[in-house]
Amino acid sequence: MKRLFLILCFLIGISGYPATAAEILSVRRLNVENGLSYNTATCCLQDSYGFIWIGTENGLNRYDGCNNRIYRSSNHKHSLGNSHIKTLAELDQELWVGTENGIYIYRHASDDFSHFDITTQFGVIISSEIRKIVKTHNGLMWIATIGQGLFIYNPQTNTMKQDCVWNSFINDICEDEDGRVYVLSRQKGLMIYDEDGNRKPADTPLAEIAEGTGINFLQCIGGNLWFNQGSKLYCYQKLLGKTEVYETNGKRFGTIFCLIKYREKSLLIGTDKGIFALQLPQCTFEEINLPTSFLNIKQPHINDLMCDNEGNFWIMTNYNGVEIINNQLKRFEFYTIPTTNTQPETGRTEIRAFYEDNQKKIWLGTDKGLWIFDPASKNLEEYRPENMPPHRPDICCLLPSKEDLWIGTYKEGIYRLNMNTGKWKNYRHSQQTPHTIPSNDVLSLYQGHDGTIYVGTNIGLCRYRAETDNFLPIIQVGAMTAVTDILEDSHQHLWIATSNSGVFKMINLNAESTVWNHYKKTNQNTNSIISNSITSLFEDKDDRMWFGTNESGICRFSEATGHFSTLLPGSRTPLTGNMACAIRQDRDGDLWVSSNNGIYQIPQDNRKDIRQFTMNDGLQSNQFLPKASLLSSDNKLYFGGINGFNILTPEDIKNNPYIPPVYIMEIGFPHMSDKEGQTDFGNALYMRKEIRLPYEYNTFSLRFVALSYEEPLKNQYKYRLKGADKEWIANTSSHSASYTHLPPGEYEFQVKGANNDGLWNDRTASLRIIITPPWWLSIPAYITYALALFFIIGYITYRWRMHVKRKYHQMMEDFRITQDKEIYKQKISFFINLVHEIRTPLSLICLH
């Protein structure tokens, strides 16, 4: 889902000059452009499963951090009966939806709604507008309606009673820690009931207010009852027996409609003119500008406020959708250069250099001149001595040297400022004058251990000669080489970074002899430096040199072997392919690297994951600038970027401790239409343990989700399909998996999820998937095949037997015929012989 990440600022007096900069908050917006049913959101609830339900004036939304499903009224028997949602509640894992026309109950297993049609003993059914549904500690459901008064439903006895004697128009209900229920009537004001629904008289401090009108909401926090009358905010402290009034002091406050606990000692207050924070110790109100203020749109009407299980705040607005304020577990202070009345300027301000003086004030080199930041008062002031040029120099680098501050600029050479007297001197390149700096574009300044000041420009390197107050070129680096950074390591070796020629190392053998080593990237040598375009240099606590590059992340140098190696040899890191702008190390040994894609924390222990922070965490931008960094004396890290600078304290960067539930949400069939893709297991796939798919659905995709809302796009997953995947597919931010042309059989899809900080849920969400074979491979088909084969074999056997029988009969017939012929021949032969024998004696008689 397309998501719009916006910046939310507390305006703490950012007007005038000098100005105090402000804390930045991370805000996301959910509206019709990215899936919300309507831009006027009325209520919000996180259910026991972890889903966020958002009621609007045109539909109910179930949001899981990645996708949003909309429920609206339709002609279907089990659909939502009314699309104008007023309030939400939960009872026994069933969602109660209060609408303009009664209550509807959503059941997860069947993924449908049923109308709440319980009647009172007098046959009254709830059919009017529902303003609030509250489940009290004893399990009773208190229902506020407009027109029918107050209803109390007992789920155990399935009975309901109505109270409309005092008033038929109820706006709000809340319960305190002692079980007392406060009911807000439109005409009678505030009323008090015991836990069984019996009305009680108001306490003395509430007596006068209880009869008043103009109250819009009730909220019990920490044993105190909060409510309003117009723009005034009241807090009834029951233990002390008094009511405290908070005046808005003439701010553009508006009428209060909702309130919620924000931080330890502050409250968020929603009004019809935006949202405010009440700081309880100081009793002061601070306006919070929602992102519409950056678009010159008036602040929205706030309808409701909700805090989820992770501490994120959901703000329901009129026509602006839902604003989501992330829980500030990662504290990044944000500051930008303010505009002035005398020199108003438009556009962003780039912070390119930092310097901390002896008074612990931070000097900033920017494209709009030199500024001073006071960490104690949070004030930003421009530093402009009277005799400085009237325009603001475009500063690239700063170098403190004794009482002087050397300022390297673009196009104006070097300004040498005496910080005691305010006097300055400008060094520029001149073709007519020998021994000047090589160029007026000064990219880097550095002072070595012997006091030598080195100047890197866009066309070469030189050093300053104090005795003659001029500059001597250093030809070993090259005449047309841009020197981006200079650093002397703990071995007193001078490293020179360039934008196109790798790095140089100068080794001083003695006062008159030096050795130069040149390190460039070569494709044939895997131990060479990873890029020839170097942006920054840094030496860590273990005396290892680190190099930030323009397009390949960072690498380090081994003095023992003379080899360069990547951060994690043999593997790809999140920094690969990014510009590493500046490198710093905190007291725990972790590296912090600013880049063109946010800030990375690289743990000293490589077994831990590298963490990335972006604008969603409160950074001034994802784009930072080369060398713009500082580790201050109080262990705070400063990083400069294109919209200002961020300050972070490493110890204040905390991980999200919330373990998100993981669900398998949907199954899709990409090559089929919706009608063809309909199956018999319904839409609530996360409630099922097994599904059966016909053979033609053997190509599908599964969508799963970890219900962590701090930064849903950073949630991690690992999954496998047992029977198809041999190993887990791990460390992916994709929340879907696709499989094609699976053979018939039984499979089990398993998925695990982690929140945005890599905290995994050990519970595995699983779904058994049975792909039934096609009809020609089914058991009946095999039985048919067996019967057919048996019939064929039987038929062949029968035919064979008949053939053999016929052949036998034929053989017997032939044998009989042969026998007959033989007998006939024998008979003929016998008679012939007999005749012959008879004739022989007769012949003899005749002869005699």
C-alpha positions in Angstrom: 0.0 0.0 0.0 1.2 3.4 -0.9 2.1 5.3 2.2 2.8 8.9 2.7 5.3 9.7 5.4 5.0 13.3 6.8 6.8 15.3 9.4 5.1 16.6 12.6 6.7 19.4 14.6 6.1 20.8 18.0 6.3 24.6 17.5 8.0 25.8 20.6 8.4 29.5 19.7 10.0 29.2 16.3 9.3 32.8 15.5 11.6 35.8 15.7 15.4 35.8 15.6 17.3 34.1 17.1 15.0 31.1 17.2 14.6 27.9 19.1 14.3 24.8 17.0 11.9 22.0 17.8 11.6 18.3 18.2 10.4 16.4 15.2 7.9 13.5 15.2 7.3 10.8 12.7 3.8 10.9 11.2 2.0 8.7 8.7 -1.3 9.4 7.1 -4.0 6.9 6.1 -6.6 8.3 3.8 -8.6 7.4 0.7 -5.5 7.7 -1.5 -4.0 4.7 0.3 -7.1 2.6 1.0 -9.3 4.3 3.7 -13.0 4.1 2.9 -13.6 7.8 3.7 -11.5 10.7 4.9 -13.7 11.6 7.9 -12.7 9.1 10.5 -14.9 9.0 13.6 -13.5 6.3 15.9 -10.7 3.7 16.3 -10.0 0.5 18.2 -7.3 -2.1 18.3 -8.9 -5.5 19.0 -7.6 -8.5 20.9 -6.2 -10.0 17.7 -4.1 -6.8 17.1 -6.0 -5.4 14.1 -6.8 -1.7 13.9 -10.5 -1.0 13.2 -11.3 2.5 12.0 -14.9 3.8 11.7 -15.7 6.4 9.1 -18.8 8.1 7.8 -18.8 5.7 4.9 -17.7 2.3 6.0 -15.7 0.3 8.6 -12.0 -0.4 8.0 -9.8 -3.2 9.2 -6.2 -2.1 8.9 -3.2 -4.5 9.4 -0.3 -2.0 8.6 0.0 -3.1 5.0 -3.6 -3.5 3.7 -7.0 -2.1 4.5 -10.2 -4.0 4.1 -13.5 -2.1 3.9 -16.9 -3.2 5.2 -20.0 -1.4 4.0 -23.7 -1.8 4.1 -25.1 -4.0 1.3 -28.1 -6.2 0.5 -26.3 -9.3 1.8 -28.0 -10.8 4.9 -24.9 -10.8 7.0 -23.4 -7.5 5.9 -23.0 -4.3 8.0 -26.4 -2.7 8.3 -25.3 0.9 8.3 -22.1 2.4 6.9 -22.0 5.5 9.1 -19.9 4.3 12.1 -20.1 6.1 15.4 -18.2 4.0 18.0 -16.5 0.7 18.4 -16.1 -1.8 21.3 -15.1 -5.4 21.9 -16.7 -8.2 23.9 -15.3 -11.7 24.0 -13.3 -11.2 20.8 -16.3 -9.9 18.9 -16.4 -6.4 17.6 -19.4 -4.2 18.5 -20.0 -1.6 15.9 -22.3 1.3 16.8 -23.8 3.0 13.8 -26.4 5.7 13.0 -29.0 2.9 13.2 -28.3 0.4 15.9 -25.5 -2.0 16.7 -23.9 -4.7 14.6 -21.6 -7.5 15.9 -18.7 -8.7 13.8 -17.4 -12.3 14.2 -14.0 -13.2 13.0 -14.6 -16.8 12.3 -17.4 -16.2 9.8 -16.2 -12.8 8.7 -19.7 -11.3 8.8 -22.1 -9.2 10.9 -25.2 -9.8 12.8 -27.7 -7.2 14.1 -27.8 -6.8 17.9 -31.6 -7.4 18.3 -31.8 -8.1 22.1 -34.8 -6.4 23.6 -35.6 -5.0 27.0 -38.3 -6.5 29.2 -40.6 -4.0 27.6 -39.8 -5.1 24.1 -37.6 -2.1 23.3 -34.8 -2.7 20.7 -31.9 -0.4 20.0 -32.6 1.3 16.7 -31.3 4.9 17.1 -27.9 6.5 16.7 -25.2 5.0 19.0 -22.7 7.5 20.5 -20.7 5.3 22.8 -20.3 1.6 23.8 -18.2 0.9 26.9 -17.4 -2.5 28.6 -17.1 -2.0 32.3 -14.9 -4.1 34.6 -17.8 -6.4 35.6 -18.5 -7.3 32.0 -21.6 -5.1 31.4 -22.0 -3.3 28.1 -23.1 0.4 28.6 -24.6 1.9 25.4 -25.2 5.6 24.9 -27.8 6.5 22.3 -29.3 9.6 20.8 -33.1 9.4 21.3 -33.4 6.2 23.4 -31.2 7.1 26.4 -28.9 4.7 28.2 -28.9 0.9 27.8 -27.1 -1.6 30.0 -26.6 -5.1 28.5 -25.6 -8.1 30.6 -23.9 -10.8 28.4 -24.1 -13.5 31.1 -27.9 -13.3 31.4 -28.5 -12.0 27.9 -30.7 -9.3 29.3 -30.8 -5.6 28.7 -32.4 -2.7 30.6 -33.1 0.9 29.5 -32.7 4.1 31.4 -34.3 7.1 29.6 -36.0 8.7 32.6 -33.3 11.3 33.1 -32.5 12.0 29.5 -32.9 10.4 26.1 -29.8 12.0 24.6 -26.5 10.5 25.9 -23.2 11.6 24.4 -20.5 9.8 26.3 -19.7 7.2 29.0 -16.5 6.4 30.9 -15.6 4.3 34.0 -13.1 5.1 36.7 -10.8 2.8 38.6 -13.3 2.3 41.4 -16.1 1.1 39.0 -18.1 4.3 39.0 -19.6 5.1 35.6 -19.9 8.7 34.4 -22.6 9.4 31.9 -22.8 12.6 29.8 -26.3 13.7 29.1 -27.0 16.4 26.5 -29.5 18.2 28.7 -28.6 17.2 32.2 -24.9 17.3 31.9 -22.8 14.9 34.0 -24.5 11.9 35.8 -22.9 9.3 38.0 -23.9 5.6 38.3 -22.6 2.7 40.3 -21.3 -0.4 38.7 -24.8 -2.0 38.7 -26.4 0.9 36.9 -28.0 2.8 39.8 -27.7 6.5 39.6 -25.8 8.2 42.4 -25.7 11.9 43.4 -22.8 14.0 42.2 -20.0 14.8 44.5 -19.9 18.4 45.9 -17.2 19.7 43.5 -19.1 18.3 40.6 -22.6 19.5 41.7 -22.6 22.7 39.8 -20.8 21.4 36.7 -23.0 18.3 36.6 -26.0 20.4 35.8 -24.2 22.4 33.1 -24.2 21.9 29.4 -21.5 22.3 26.8 -19.6 19.1 27.8 -18.4 17.1 24.8 -16.4 14.3 26.3 -15.5 12.3 29.4 -12.2 10.5 30.0 -10.9 8.8 33.2 -7.1 8.8 33.5 -5.2 7.8 36.6 -8.2 8.0 38.9 -9.1 11.5 37.6 -12.1 12.5 35.5 -11.3 14.9 32.6 -14.0 16.8 30.8 -14.6 20.1 29.1 -16.9 23.0 28.8 -16.2 24.6 25.5 -12.5 25.4 25.3 -12.0 25.0 29.1 -10.6 21.8 30.4 -11.6 20.4 33.8 -9.9 17.7 35.9 -11.9 16.2 38.8 -9.5 14.7 41.4 -11.8 12.4 43.4 -9.2 11.6 46.1 -8.6 15.3 46.8 -12.2 16.2 46.3 -11.5 19.1 44.0 -11.8 20.2 40.4 -9.0 21.9 38.7 -9.6 24.2 35.7 -7.0 24.5 32.8 -7.4 27.8 30.9 -6.2 27.9 27.3 -4.8 31.4 27.8 -6.2 32.8 24.6 -4.6 30.3 22.3 -6.3 29.3 19.0 -7.7 26.4 20.9 -11.3 25.8 19.8 -13.8 23.4 21.4 -12.4 20.2 23.0 -13.8 16.9 21.7 -11.4 14.2 23.0 -8.4 13.6 25.2 -5.9 10.9 25.9 -2.7 10.3 27.9 0.3 11.1 25.8 3.6 10.8 27.7 4.4 10.4 31.3 3.3 13.9 32.3 1.4 15.2 29.3 -2.0 14.8 27.5 -3.1 15.0 23.9 -6.2 17.1 23.4 -8.2 17.0 20.2 -10.3 20.1 19.3 -12.2 21.4 16.3 -9.1 23.5 15.5 -6.4 20.9 15.7 -4.5 19.0 18.3 -2.7 20.3 21.4 -0.4 18.9 24.1 -1.0 19.7 27.7 2.2 19.6 29.8 0.9 18.9 33.3 3.8 20.0 35.4 3.9 23.4 33.7 0.1 23.5 33.0 0.9 24.8 29.5 -0.6 24.0 26.2 1.5 23.5 23.0 -0.1 23.4 19.6 0.9 20.4 17.5 0.8 21.2 13.8 -0.4 18.2 11.8 1.1 17.8 8.3 -1.6 19.9 6.8 0.2 23.0 8.1 3.0 22.4 5.7 0.4 22.7 2.9 -1.1 25.9 4.2 -4.3 24.1 5.1 -6.0 24.9 8.4 -5.7 22.3 11.2 -8.3 19.6 11.0 -11.2 18.9 13.4 -10.2 16.0 15.7 -12.9 13.4 16.3 -11.1 10.8 18.3 -7.8 9.7 19.7 -6.5 6.2 20.3 -3.2 4.7 21.6 -2.3 1.2 20.3 -0.4 -1.5 22.1 3.0 -0.1 20.9 2.3 3.5 22.0 1.5 4.9 18.6 -1.2 7.5 18.5 -4.1 7.4 16.0 -5.8 10.7 15.3 -9.2 10.6 13.7 -9.9 13.8 11.7 -12.6 15.4 9.6 -11.7 15.1 5.9 -7.9 14.4 6.5 -8.2 10.8 7.3 -6.2 9.2 10.1 -2.9 10.7 11.3 -0.6 8.2 13.0 2.1 9.5 15.3 4.8 6.9 15.8 6.0 6.1 19.3 9.2 8.1 19.9 11.5 5.2 20.9 14.2 6.7 18.7 14.9 10.2 19.8 16.4 12.4 17.1 16.4 16.1 17.8 15.9 18.1 14.6 17.0 21.7 14.0 17.0 23.9 11.0 18.2 27.4 10.3 15.4 29.9 10.8 14.6 32.7 8.4 15.0 36.3 9.5 13.0 39.4 9.0 15.9 41.3 7.6 17.0 38.6 5.2 14.2 36.3 4.5 15.3 33.4 2.5 13.5 30.5 0.9 14.5 26.9 0.3 16.4 24.5 2.5 19.5 25.1 4.6 22.5 22.7 4.2 24.6 22.0 7.3 28.1 21.1 6.1 30.4 21.5 9.1 30.5 21.4 12.9 32.9 22.7 15.6 32.5 22.7 19.4 34.2 25.5 21.3 35.4 25.6 24.9 32.0 26.8 26.1 30.4 23.7 24.6 28.6 25.7 22.0 28.4 24.2 18.5 29.5 26.3 15.5 27.7 25.4 12.3 29.0 26.0 8.8 26.1 26.2 6.3 25.3 27.4 2.9 23.8 30.5 4.6 26.8 31.5 6.6 28.1 30.8 10.1 25.7 30.0 13.0 26.1 29.1 16.7 23.9 26.5 18.4 23.6 26.5 22.2 22.7 22.9 23.3 21.6 24.2 26.8 19.0 26.8 25.6 18.4 25.2 22.2 18.9 28.6 20.6 20.3 29.1 17.1 22.0 32.5 16.4 23.8 33.7 13.3 27.4 34.8 13.9 28.1 37.9 11.9 30.9 40.2 13.0 30.5 43.8 11.9 33.4 43.8 9.5 32.4 40.5 7.8 31.1 40.6 4.2 27.4 41.6 4.0 26.5 38.4 2.2 26.5 35.0 3.7 29.4 32.9 2.6 28.7 29.3 1.4 30.7 27.4 4.0 32.1 23.9 3.3 34.4 23.2 6.3 35.6 24.6 9.6 39.0 24.4 11.4 39.7 25.8 14.9 43.4 26.8 15.4 44.3 28.5 18.7 42.3 31.8 18.7 41.5 31.6 15.0 38.7 29.8 13.1 39.5 28.9 9.6 36.5 28.8 7.3 36.6 27.0 4.0 34.0 28.2 1.4 32.9 27.6 -2.1 34.0 30.3 -4.5 35.4 32.6 -1.8 38.5 30.8 -0.6 39.4 30.8 3.1 38.2 33.2 5.8 40.5 33.3 8.8 38.5 34.7 11.7 40.0 35.8 15.0 37.4 34.7 17.5 38.7 37.1 20.2 38.8 40.3 18.1 36.3 39.4 15.4 38.8 40.5 12.7 39.1 38.4 9.6 41.3 37.8 6.6 40.4 36.3 3.3 42.8 34.0 1.4 42.0 33.5 -2.3 43.5 32.1 -5.4 45.3 34.5 -7.7 47.1 33.7 -10.9 49.2 36.9 -10.6 50.3 36.2 -7.0 52.5 33.2 -6.2 51.9 30.9 -3.3 48.1 31.3 -3.0 45.6 28.5 -2.5 45.1 26.4 -5.7 41.4 27.2 -5.9 38.7 29.2 -4.2 36.6 26.1 -3.7 38.0 24.8 -0.4 36.7 21.3 0.4 38.7 20.4 3.5 40.9 21.9 6.2 43.1 20.0 8.7 45.8 20.8 11.3 48.5 18.1 12.0 50.2 17.3 15.3 53.0 19.7 14.4 50.7 22.6 13.8 50.8 22.4 10.0 47.5 23.4 8.4 46.6 21.5 5.2 44.1 22.9 2.7 42.3 20.6 0.3 40.6 22.2 -2.8 38.9 21.0 -5.8 42.1 21.0 -7.8 44.8 20.0 -5.4 46.4 20.1 -1.9 48.6 22.8 -0.2 49.8 23.6 3.2 50.0 26.9 5.1 53.3 28.6 5.9 52.8 30.7 9.0 56.2 32.4 8.7 55.4 33.9 5.3 51.6 33.8 5.6 51.2 32.0 2.3 50.6 28.5 0.9 52.9 25.9 -0.6 51.4 23.3 -3.0 51.9 19.6 -2.4 52.4 18.1 -5.8 52.4 14.4 -4.8 48.6 14.4 -4.7 48.3 15.8 -8.2 47.3 19.2 -9.7 43.8 18.3 -10.8 42.7 16.2 -7.8 39.8 17.2 -5.6 40.8 16.7 -2.0 37.7 15.9 0.0 39.0 15.1 3.4 42.3 15.0 5.4 43.1 13.1 8.6 46.2 12.3 10.6 46.0 8.9 12.3 47.4 7.7 15.6 50.7 6.7 13.9 51.1 10.3 12.7 50.5 9.2 9.1 48.6 11.8 7.1 45.7 10.5 5.0 44.3 12.5 2.0 41.0 11.5 0.5 40.2 12.4 -3.1 37.0 12.4 -5.2 38.6 10.6 -8.1 42.0 9.2 -7.2 41.5 7.0 -4.1 43.6 7.9 -1.0 47.1 9.0 -0.3 49.1 8.3 2.8 52.1 10.5 3.8 54.6 9.0 6.2 57.1 11.3 7.8 60.4 9.4 8.1 62.2 12.4 9.5 62.1 16.2 9.4 63.2 16.3 5.7 62.1 12.9 4.3 58.6 11.6 3.6 57.2 8.6 1.9 53.9 8.7 -0.1 51.7 5.7 -0.6 48.9 5.8 -3.1 45.9 3.4 -2.8 43.5 3.1 -5.8 40.9 0.6 -6.7 41.9 -2.1 -9.1 39.6 -4.8 -10.4 42.3 -7.4 -10.3 43.1 -6.9 -6.7 40.3 -7.9 -4.2 42.3 -6.3 -1.3 42.4 -2.9 -2.9 40.2 0.0 -1.7 36.6 -0.4 -2.8 36.2 2.9 -4.6 38.4 5.8 -5.9 35.8 8.4 -4.8 36.3 8.9 -1.1 34.0 11.2 0.9 35.3 11.0 4.5 38.0 9.6 6.7 37.7 8.2 10.3 39.9 6.4 12.8 38.2 4.3 15.5 39.2 3.5 19.0 41.2 0.5 17.9 43.3 2.7 15.6 41.7 1.3 12.4 41.2 3.6 9.5 37.7 3.7 7.9 36.9 5.2 4.5 33.5 6.5 3.4 33.0 6.2 -0.3 30.7 7.9 -2.8 28.9 4.8 -4.0 30.2 1.7 -2.3 29.5 2.2 1.4 32.5 2.0 3.8 35.7 0.0 4.1 38.6 -0.3 6.6 42.4 -0.6 6.3 44.6 -3.0 8.0 48.0 -1.5 8.9 49.5 -4.9 9.4 48.6 -6.4 6.0 48.1 -3.2 4.0 44.8 -4.6 2.8 41.4 -3.0 2.6 38.3 -5.0 3.5 34.5 -4.3 3.4 32.4 -4.0 6.5 31.4 -7.7 6.5 33.7 -9.6 4.1 31.9 -11.8 1.7 28.5 -10.3 2.3 26.3 -7.4 1.2 25.4 -4.8 3.8 22.7 -2.2 3.8 25.3 0.5 3.0 26.4 -1.2 -0.2 25.6 1.0 -3.2 25.1 4.1 -0.9 27.2 7.2 -0.3 28.8 7.1 3.2 28.9 10.7 4.1 30.3 10.8 7.6 31.5 8.2 10.2 31.5 8.5 14.0 31.9 6.1 16.9 30.1 6.2 20.2 31.5 5.3 23.6 30.2 1.7 23.2 32.3 1.3 20.1 29.4 1.3 17.6 29.9 3.1 14.3 27.3 5.7 13.2 27.3 6.4 9.4 25.3 9.1 7.8 24.5 8.5 4.1 22.2 9.4 1.3 19.7 6.9 2.6 19.5 7.9 6.3 21.8 7.0 9.2 23.2 3.5 9.9 24.2 2.1 13.3 26.9 -0.6 12.9 27.4 -2.6 16.1 30.8 -3.4 17.3 29.6 -7.0 17.6 29.1 -8.1 14.0 26.7 -10.8 15.2 24.1 -8.0 15.7 22.1 -6.5 12.9 23.0 -3.2 11.3 20.2 -0.7 12.0 19.0 1.9 9.6 17.2 5.1 10.6 15.3 7.3 8.1 12.9 10.2 7.9 10.3 7.9 9.5 12.4 8.0 12.6 12.5 11.8 12.7 15.6 12.6 10.6 15.8 15.9 8.8 16.0 14.0 5.5 17.4 10.8 4.2 20.1 12.8 2.5 23.1 13.9 4.6 26.3 15.7 3.6 29.9 14.6 3.5 32.0 15.1 6.6 29.1 17.0 8.4 29.3 15.2 11.8 30.5 15.8 15.3 30.8 13.8 18.6 30.3 16.4 21.2 31.8 16.5 24.7 28.5 15.2 26.2 28.6 12.2 23.9 26.0 13.4 21.5 26.3 12.8 17.8 25.6 15.6 15.3 24.9 14.9 11.6 24.2 17.6 9.1 22.0 17.3 6.0 20.2 19.2 3.3 17.3 20.4 5.6 19.2 21.1 8.9 20.8 18.8 11.4 20.0 16.0 13.8 21.3 15.4 17.3 21.1 11.9 18.9 22.2 10.4 22.1 23.1 6.7 21.4 21.8 5.6 24.8 18.4 7.1 24.0 17.9 5.0 20.9 15.7 2.2 22.2 14.3 -0.9 20.4 10.6 -1.5 20.0 9.8 -4.1 22.7 6.5 -5.1 21.3 6.2 -8.7 19.9 3.7 -8.6 17.1 1.2 -11.3 16.4 1.6 -12.9 13.0 -1.3 -14.0 10.8 -1.7 -15.5 7.4 -4.3 -13.1 5.9 -5.2 -14.0 2.3 -4.6 -16.3 -0.5 -4.8 -15.1 -4.1 -4.8 -16.8 -7.5 -3.1 -14.4 -9.9 -4.2 -15.9 -13.2 -7.9 -16.2 -12.4 -10.7 -13.7 -12.2 -12.4 -13.0 -8.9 -15.3 -15.2 -9.9 -13.1 -18.1 -10.9 -11.0 -17.7 -7.8 -13.8 -18.0 -5.3 -13.2 -20.9 -2.9 -15.2 -22.3 0.0 -13.0 -21.3 2.9 -14.2 -17.7 3.2 -12.1 -14.5 3.8 -11.0 -15.0 7.4 -8.1 -17.1 6.5 -6.2 -16.2 9.7 -8.9 -18.1 11.6 -8.4 -21.4 9.7 -6.0 -24.2 10.2 -6.5 -26.0 6.9 -7.8 -25.3 3.4 -8.4 -27.6 0.4 -7.7 -26.3 -3.1 -8.7 -28.0 -6.3 -5.9 -28.9 -8.7 -6.6 -25.8 -11.0 -5.7 -23.6 -8.0 -2.1 -25.0 -7.6 -0.6 -21.5 -8.5 -1.3 -19.1 -5.7 0.2 -16.4 -3.4 -0.2 -16.0 0.3 -0.2 -12.7 2.1 0.9 -12.6 5.8 1.4 -9.8 8.2 3.0 -9.0 11.6 0.8 -6.5 13.4 3.4 -4.0 14.5 2.4 -0.5 13.4 5.5 1.6 14.4 7.1 1.1 11.0 5.2 -1.6 9.2 7.4 -1.5 6.1 10.4 -2.5 8.2 8.7 -5.6 9.8 10.7 -8.7 8.9 9.5 -12.2 8.0 10.7 -15.7 7.4 8.6 -18.4 5.9 8.6 -21.8 4.2 6.1 -24.2 2.6 6.8 -27.6 4.0 6.7 -30.0 1.1 8.1 -27.5 -1.4 10.7 -25.3 0.3 13.8 -27.1 1.7 14.8 -24.2 3.9 13.3 -21.1 5.5 13.3 -18.0 3.3 14.5 -15.6 5.9 15.1 -11.8 6.6 12.6 -10.5 4.0 10.4 -7.4 4.3 8.0 -8.8 1.7 4.8 -9.9 3.3 3.7 -12.3 0.5 4.9 -15.6 -0.9 4.1 -17.1 -4.3 4.1 -20.7 -5.5 3.4 -22.0 -9.0 2.3 -25.4 -10.4 2.5 -27.3 -7.1 1.8 -31.0 -7.6 -1.2 -32.5 -5.7 -0.4 -33.3 -2.0 -0.4 -32.0 1.5 1.7 -28.9 2.4 2.1 -26.7 5.5 2.8 -23.0 5.1 4.7 -21.6 8.1 5.6 -18.0 8.8 7.3 -16.0 11.6 7.4 -12.3 12.0 9.4 -9.6 13.7 8.8 -5.9 14.4 10.7 -3.0 12.8 13.6 -3.5 15.2 14.0 -7.3 14.6 12.2 -8.6 17.7 10.8 -11.9 16.6 7.7 -13.7 17.6 8.6 -17.3 18.4 5.1 -18.5 17.6 4.8 -19.8 14.1 1.6 -19.1 12.1 0.8 -22.1 10.0 -1.8 -23.2 7.5 -2.2 -26.7 6.2 -2.9 -26.7 2.4 -4.2 -29.7 0.7 -4.2 -29.6 -3.1 -6.6 -32.2 -4.4 -5.6 -34.1 -7.5 -7.4 -33.6 -10.8 -10.3 -36.0 -11.5 -8.1 -38.2 -13.6 -5.8 -38.7 -10.6 -8.4 -39.0 -7.9 -9.3 -42.2 -6.0 -12.6 -42.8 -7.9 -10.6 -42.4 -11.1 -8.1 -45.0 -9.9 -10.9 -47.3 -9.0 -12.4 -46.8 -12.4 -9.0 -47.4 -13.9 -8.7 -50.6 -11.9 -12.1 -51.9 -12.8 -11.5 -51.1 -16.5 -8.2 -52.9 -16.3 -9.8 -55.8 -14.6 -12.6 -55.9 -17.2 -10.0 -55.7 -20.0 -7.9 -58.4 -18.5 -11.0 -60.6 -17.9 -12.2 -59.9 -21.4 -8.8 -60.8 -22.8 -8.7 -63.9 -20.7 -12.2 -64.9 -21.8 -11.3 -64.3 -25.4 -8.1 -66.2 -25.0 -9.9 -69.1 -23.4 -12.5 -69.1 -26.1 -9.7 -69.1 -28.7 -7.9 -71.9 -27.0 -11.2 -73.8 -26.7 -12.1 -73.3 -30.3 -8.6 -74.3 -31.3 -8.9 -77.4 -29.1 -12.2 -78.3 -30.6 -10.7 -77.8 -34.0 -7.8 -80.0 -33.2 -10.1 -82.7 -31.8 -12.2 -82.4 -35.0 -9.1 -82.6 -37.1 -7.9 -85.5 -35.1 -11.3 -87.2 -35.4 -11.3 -86.7 -39.1 -7.8 -87.9 -39.4 -8.8 -91.0 -37.3 -11.8 -91.6 -39.5 -9.7 -91.3 -42.6 -7.2 -93.7 -41.0 -9.8 -96.1 -40.0 -11.4 -95.8 -43.5 -8.0 -96.5 -45.1 -7.5 -99.4 -42.7 -10.9 -100.8 -43.6 -10.2 -100.4 -47.3 -6.8 -101.9 -46.9 -8.4 -104.8 -44.9 -11.0 -105.4 -47.5 -8.4 -105.2 -50.2 -6.2 -107.7 -48.4 -9.2 -109.8 -47.7 -10.3 -109.8 -51.3 -6.7 -110.6 -52.3 -6.5 -113.4 -49.9 -9.8 -114.8 -51.0 -8.8 -114.5 -54.7 -5.5 -116.3 -54.1 -7.0 -119.7 -53.1 -9.5 -119.4 -55.9 -6.8 -118.8 -58.3 -5.0 -121.9 -57.1 -8.2 -124.0 -57.4 -8.7 -122.8 -60.9 -5.2 -123.8 -61.8 -5.7 -127.2 -60.7 
